[in-house]
């Protein structure tokens, strides 16, 4: 970093810019280079994820299945594919063959053929929120700044909101003066999103007959009908998280401080 710009070097190539925006994911190399702390905690929950050629007829709908033996999530993808995510008892770094197909059919009755599987990955969710979202002219955005349970794609939506807020900051006549606001309000928004994602994940991953019955009651009689039901979609998709634009923050906090 320099007083008025940054220089990025990769091999024998070099770029110069007024700011560097780190959007390089939860294992951010840029975050490591600036020494920004990101205290993390892994959840004791494990999943195997596979993408399949979609033969369900679900179209562009997402489907969530909560059962006494574990959850199954299903999301549409481009190109006629669908993602299936199954909860497992432990972490499988090398999952047994056809595990996603087997658990999906066992818990939902839906057949997803191993021959239709395109890829597979394993993950254990974790949460973190960086101590600060910028250092000088280097700014963290998206998963480089915060991490949460991926249930429902909340991390992606929160990252989009980071970008929306930051785009306004960088178009301002004095972007550096607004970086404290970006840090303050997007960290607060991420904290809220992390809590919501954690809440949704725990509710969806309760196992055992008693907890599963309790979850069914909560979903059926509290969250999926009546006045609360109308708010659940935007709540679940993080559309009601505050502070995604400069216009949605207290304007007094953006005024220069006088001494």
C-alpha positions in Angstrom: 0.0 0.0 0.0 1.0 3.6 -0.7 -0.5 6.9 0.3 -2.7 7.2 -2.8 -2.8 3.7 -4.4 -2.0 0.0 -4.0 0.1 -2.3 -6.1 -0.8 -5.9 -6.7 1.9 -8.3 -8.0 1.3 -11.9 -9.2 4.4 -13.6 -10.7 5.8 -11.2 -13.3 2.6 -9.2 -13.7 1.7 -6.0 -11.8 -1.4 -3.9 -11.4 -1.9 -0.5 -9.8 -5.3 0.7 -8.4 -6.7 3.2 -5.9 -8.2 0.4 -3.9 -8.0 -3.4 -3.6 -11.2 -5.3 -3.0 -10.7 -8.8 -1.6 -13.5 -11.0 -2.8 -11.3 -14.2 -2.7 -13.5 -16.3 -0.4 -13.5 -17.6 3.1 -9.8 -18.7 2.9 -8.9 -15.2 1.7 -5.2 -14.9 0.8 -5.5 -11.1 0.8 -7.0 -11.2 4.3 -3.9 -13.2 5.4 -1.5 -10.7 3.7 -2.9 -7.7 5.6 -3.0 -9.7 8.9 -6.7 -9.2 9.5 -8.0 -11.5 12.3 -11.0 -13.6 11.6 -11.8 -15.7 14.7 -13.8 -18.7 13.5 -15.8 -21.5 15.1 -16.8 -24.7 13.3 -20.2 -26.2 13.9 -20.5 -29.9 14.9 -22.6 -30.6 11.7 -21.4 -32.2 8.5 -22.8 -32.4 5.0 -22.1 -34.0 1.6 -23.1 -32.1 -1.5 -23.6 -33.4 -5.0 -24.8 -31.9 -8.3 -27.0 -34.0 -10.5 -28.8 -33.9 -13.9 -32.3 -32.7 -12.8 -35.0 -35.2 -13.5 -37.3 -34.2 -10.6 -39.7 -31.8 -12.4 -39.2 -29.3 -9.6 -38.2 -26.6 -12.0 -36.8 -23.5 -10.4 -38.1 -24.4 -6.9 -36.0 -25.1 -3.9 -37.1 -28.0 -1.7 -36.1 -28.6 2.0 -36.7 -31.9 3.7 -36.4 -32.1 7.5 -36.5 -35.7 8.9 -35.7 -37.5 12.1 -32.5 -38.9 10.5 -31.2 -35.7 9.0 -31.9 -33.0 6.5 -31.9 -32.9 2.7 -31.7 -29.7 0.7 -32.3 -29.4 -3.0 -31.7 -26.3 -5.1 -31.9 -25.7 -8.9 -28.8 -24.9 -10.9 -28.2 -23.6 -14.4 -27.9 -26.0 -17.2 -30.6 -28.4 -16.2 -28.8 -29.5 -13.0 -29.9 -29.7 -9.3 -27.9 -29.6 -6.1 -28.6 -32.1 -3.3 -27.1 -31.6 0.1 -27.4 -34.3 2.7 -26.6 -34.1 6.4 -24.3 -36.9 7.7 -23.4 -38.3 11.1 -19.8 -37.4 10.8 -17.4 -35.7 8.3 -16.6 -37.9 5.3 -13.4 -36.7 3.6 -13.9 -39.6 1.2 -17.6 -40.3 1.1 -18.9 -43.8 0.3 -20.0 -44.2 -3.3 -23.5 -43.1 -4.0 -24.0 -41.7 -0.4 -25.9 -38.6 -1.6 -28.2 -40.8 -3.8 -28.7 -43.3 -0.9 -29.5 -40.7 1.8 -31.7 -38.6 -0.5 -33.9 -41.7 -1.4 -33.9 -42.9 2.2 -35.1 -39.6 3.6 -37.3 -38.3 0.8 -38.3 -41.2 -1.4 -36.9 -39.3 -4.4 -34.5 -41.2 -6.7 -31.4 -39.3 -7.8 -29.3 -41.7 -9.9 -25.6 -42.0 -9.3 -25.2 -42.1 -13.1 -26.6 -38.5 -13.2 -24.1 -37.2 -10.6 -21.8 -34.5 -12.0 -19.6 -33.7 -8.9 -19.4 -34.0 -5.1 -17.9 -32.1 -2.2 -17.9 -32.3 1.6 -18.2 -29.4 4.0 -18.5 -28.6 7.7 -20.0 -25.1 8.2 -18.2 -22.5 10.3 -18.8 -18.9 11.3 -16.6 -15.9 11.5 -16.7 -12.1 11.3 -13.5 -10.3 10.7 -12.3 -7.8 13.3 -12.4 -5.1 10.6 -13.4 -5.0 7.0 -10.6 -2.8 5.7 -7.0 -1.9 6.2 -6.0 1.3 4.6 -7.0 0.9 0.9 -7.5 -2.8 1.1 -11.1 -3.8 1.6 -12.7 -7.1 2.4 -16.0 -8.1 0.8 -18.2 -11.1 0.9 -16.9 -14.4 2.2 -13.5 -12.8 2.7 -15.0 -10.6 5.4 -17.5 -13.0 7.0 -18.6 -16.6 7.0 -21.8 -18.4 8.1 -23.9 -21.5 7.5 -24.6 -21.7 3.8 -28.2 -22.8 4.4 -30.4 -21.0 1.9 -27.5 -19.1 0.3 -27.5 -16.4 3.0 -23.8 -15.9 2.7 -24.1 -15.1 -1.0 -27.0 -12.6 -0.4 -25.0 -10.9 2.4 -22.0 -10.6 0.1 -24.2 -9.0 -2.6 -25.2 -6.4 0.0 -21.6 -5.8 0.9 -20.9 -5.1 -2.8 -23.9 -2.9 -3.2 -22.9 -0.8 -0.2 -19.2 -0.7 -1.2 -20.0 0.4 -4.8 -21.6 3.5 -3.4 -18.7 4.2 -1.1 -16.1 3.9 -3.9 -18.1 6.3 -6.1 -18.1 8.9 -3.4 -15.7 11.9 -3.8 -13.8 10.8 -0.6 -14.2 7.0 -0.3 -11.7 6.7 2.6 -13.9 8.8 4.7 -16.8 6.3 4.3 -14.9 3.1 5.0 -15.5 3.3 8.7 -19.3 3.4 7.9 -18.8 0.4 5.6 -17.0 -1.5 8.4 -19.5 -0.6 11.1 -22.7 -1.2 9.3 -21.8 -4.2 7.2 -20.2 -5.9 10.2 -23.5 -5.3 12.1 -25.5 -6.7 9.1 -23.3 -9.7 8.9 -23.7 -10.4 12.6 -27.4 -10.4 12.1 -27.1 -12.7 9.0 -24.8 -15.1 10.9 -27.3 -15.4 13.7 -30.2 -16.1 11.3 -28.3 -18.6 9.3 -27.3 -20.4 12.5 -30.9 -20.4 13.8 -32.1 -21.9 10.5 -29.4 -24.5 10.4 -30.0 -25.7 13.9 -33.8 -25.9 13.4 -33.3 -27.9 10.1 -30.8 -30.3 11.5 -32.5 -31.4 14.7 -32.6 -35.2 14.6 -34.4 -37.9 16.6 -38.1 -38.5 16.9 -38.8 -36.0 19.7 -36.9 -33.0 18.3 -38.2 -33.8 14.8 -41.8 -33.7 16.1 -41.2 -30.4 17.9 -39.7 -28.9 14.7 -42.8 -30.1 12.7 -45.0 -28.3 15.2 -42.9 -25.1 15.0 -42.9 -25.1 11.2 -46.6 -26.0 10.7 -48.3 -23.9 13.3 -45.9 -21.0 13.8 -43.6 -20.3 10.8 -45.7 -21.6 7.8 -49.1 -20.1 8.5 -50.6 -16.8 9.8 -48.9 -13.4 9.8 -45.4 -14.9 10.4 -45.6 -17.0 7.3 -45.7 -13.9 5.0 -42.4 -12.7 6.5 -40.5 -16.0 6.4 -39.5 -15.8 2.7 -37.7 -12.4 2.9 -36.4 -13.3 6.4 -34.9 -16.6 5.3 -33.4 -15.0 2.1 -31.8 -12.2 4.2 -33.8 -9.6 2.2 -34.7 -7.8 5.5 -31.1 -7.5 6.7 -30.4 -3.7 7.3 -27.7 -1.4 6.0 -27.3 -2.7 2.4 -27.0 0.8 1.0 -25.7 4.2 2.2 -29.3 5.5 2.1 -30.3 2.9 4.7 -27.8 3.9 7.4 -28.2 6.8 9.9 -27.0 9.8 7.9 -25.6 11.4 11.0 -23.0 8.7 11.2 -21.7 9.7 7.8 -20.9 13.3 8.7 -17.3 14.2 9.2 -16.4 14.5 12.9 -15.3 17.8 14.2 -12.8 18.4 17.0 
